[in-house]
Amino acid sequence: MVPLMLCAMVSFFVSKGLTDKPMYAATARLNKREAESERARAIRAQDIMTEAKQVIPSESKMEEVRLAFLSLPAKYLFAIGDTSRFQGSVALHDLNLQVANGTFDPNAPARSLMSDHLPILLPDDDAPTILAAFLAHQGERLPVLASVDDPTLLGVVSKVDLLKAVGALI
C-alpha cells in the first residue's frame, strides 16, 4: 500500500512540474466560451440603442436634407412623420449622385429619395440578429422600431454600440 501511495505522490508532483494546467482545462475553456456566447446572445437592441439624432421630417425639402447631412456625420437620415412613425431613409450616396448628375432640386420633396430597403431592428432583437442586419447594410446605424405593425422610431443601434456591448463581455 505504501509503495502505491508513494508512486501516486511522485506522479502527481511530476505532472505538476510538467504543466500547470489542470486536466480539465480544455473543458473549462469551452465552458467559459459558451457562457460568454450566451451572455452575448442575451444582448437586446433595446439595451444598447441610443437616441436617433439622424432624423428629418418626411415632408422636408431636399435642401433641408442636404443641410442635415452637412451637420451630421451620417450616411443615412431617417424620415419620420408627425407621430415619430418611421417613413423610410434617405441615403447620402443617393443625394451625392443627384448633385453629381446635376439633377439636384433643392425644392423637391425628400420623399423623392426615400427608400424602405433599410433593415430595421425591433427592441427584442438579439445580438446575432443585429449583427446579421449590419452585415446586410453598409451604414453605421440602424433604426429600432416599436414593432412591425407600429413603426414608431424608438432609437438607433450603431455598430459601435454593438461592439461595446459585446466587448464588455470579453
C-alpha positions in Angstrom: 0.0 0.0 0.0 2.8 2.4 0.9 4.6 1.9 -2.5 1.3 2.6 -4.3 0.8 5.9 -2.4 4.4 6.8 -2.9 4.0 6.3 -6.7 0.8 8.4 -6.7 2.5 11.2 -5.0 5.6 11.1 -7.3 3.4 11.1 -10.4 1.3 14.0 -9.0 4.4 16.2 -8.5 5.9 15.2 -11.8 2.8 16.1 -13.7 2.5 19.4 -11.8 6.1 20.1 -12.7 5.5 19.4 -16.4 2.4 21.6 -16.7 0.4 24.0 -14.5 -2.8 23.4 -16.4 -5.3 21.1 -14.8 -6.5 18.0 -16.6 -9.9 19.6 -17.5 -8.5 23.0 -18.7 -9.8 22.4 -22.2 -13.3 21.7 -20.9 -13.2 24.8 -18.6 -12.1 26.9 -21.6 -15.0 25.6 -23.7 -17.5 26.2 -20.9 -16.2 29.8 -20.4 -16.6 30.4 -24.2 -20.1 29.0 -24.1 -21.0 31.2 -21.2 -19.6 34.3 -22.9 -21.6 33.4 -26.1 -24.8 33.0 -24.1 -24.2 36.5 -22.5 -23.6 38.0 -25.9 -26.8 36.4 -27.3 -28.7 37.9 -24.3 -27.9 41.5 -25.6 -31.1 43.1 -26.9 -31.5 46.1 -29.2 -33.5 47.9 -26.5 -30.5 47.6 -24.1 -27.9 49.2 -26.5 -30.0 51.7 -28.5 -29.5 55.4 -28.3 -31.5 58.4 -29.3 -31.9 58.9 -33.0 -30.3 62.2 -34.0 -30.2 61.5 -37.7 -33.9 62.3 -38.2 -35.7 64.5 -40.7 -39.4 65.2 -41.1 -40.8 63.2 -44.0 -42.1 66.5 -45.6 -38.6 68.0 -45.8 -37.3 69.6 -48.9 -34.0 68.4 -50.5 -32.2 71.5 -49.3 -33.0 70.7 -45.7 -31.8 67.1 -46.3 -28.6 68.4 -47.7 -28.0 70.7 -44.7 -28.8 67.8 -42.3 -26.2 65.7 -44.0 -23.7 68.5 -43.7 -24.3 68.9 -40.0 -24.4 65.2 -39.0 -21.8 62.5 -39.6 -24.2 60.0 -41.2 -24.6 58.0 -44.3 -28.4 57.7 -43.8 -31.1 60.0 -42.4 -34.3 58.5 -41.0 -37.5 60.2 -42.2 -40.3 60.3 -39.7 -43.9 61.5 -39.8 -45.8 63.7 -37.3 -46.1 60.9 -34.7 -42.5 59.7 -34.9 -43.5 57.0 -37.3 -40.7 55.7 -39.4 -41.3 56.5 -43.1 -38.0 55.4 -44.7 -34.5 56.6 -45.1 -32.5 58.9 -47.3 -29.0 57.8 -48.3 -26.2 60.3 -48.6 -25.0 58.3 -51.6 -28.2 59.0 -53.5 -28.1 62.7 -52.7 -24.5 62.9 -53.9 -25.5 61.1 -57.2 -28.1 63.8 -57.8 -25.6 66.6 -57.1 -23.0 65.0 -59.4 -25.6 64.4 -62.2 -26.8 68.0 -62.0 -30.4 66.8 -61.2 -30.4 68.1 -57.6 -33.5 70.2 -57.0 -33.4 72.0 -53.6 -37.2 72.4 -53.6 -38.0 68.8 -54.4 -39.6 66.7 -51.6 -37.3 64.4 -49.6 -39.7 61.6 -50.4 -38.2 61.5 -53.9 -35.1 59.9 -52.5 -36.6 58.0 -49.6 -36.2 54.2 -49.6 -37.6 51.5 -47.4 -34.8 49.0 -48.2 -33.0 49.7 -44.9 -33.0 46.8 -42.4 -34.9 47.6 -39.3 -34.5 46.3 -35.7 -37.1 45.6 -33.1 -36.5 46.1 -29.3 -36.3 42.4 -28.6 -33.8 41.6 -31.4 -30.8 39.8 -30.1 -27.1 40.3 -30.9 -26.9 37.7 -33.7 -30.0 39.3 -35.4 -28.4 42.8 -35.0 -25.1 41.5 -36.4 -26.9 39.9 -39.4 -28.7 43.2 -40.1 -25.4 45.1 -40.0 -23.8 42.6 -42.4 -26.6 43.3 -44.9 -26.2 47.1 -44.6 -23.3 49.4 -45.2 -24.4 52.2 -42.8 -23.2 52.7 -39.2 -26.7 52.9 -37.6 -30.0 51.0 -37.9 -33.4 52.2 -36.7 -35.2 50.5 -33.8 -38.9 50.5 -34.3 -41.6 49.6 -31.7 -42.9 46.8 -33.9 -43.6 45.8 -37.5 -47.2 47.0 -37.1 -46.3 50.1 -35.1 -43.3 51.7 -36.9 -42.6 54.3 -34.2 -38.9 55.2 -34.2 -37.6 54.4 -30.7 -33.9 55.0 -31.3 -30.9 53.7 -33.2 -28.3 51.0 -32.7 -24.9 51.7 -34.1 -22.1 49.3 -34.9 -20.1 50.9 -32.1 -22.9 50.3 -29.6 -22.9 46.6 -30.5 -19.2 46.3 -30.3 -19.0 48.0 -26.9 -21.7 45.7 -25.5 -20.0 42.5 -26.8 -16.6 43.8 -25.9 -17.7 44.4 -22.3 -18.4 40.6 -22.0 -14.9 39.6 -23.1 
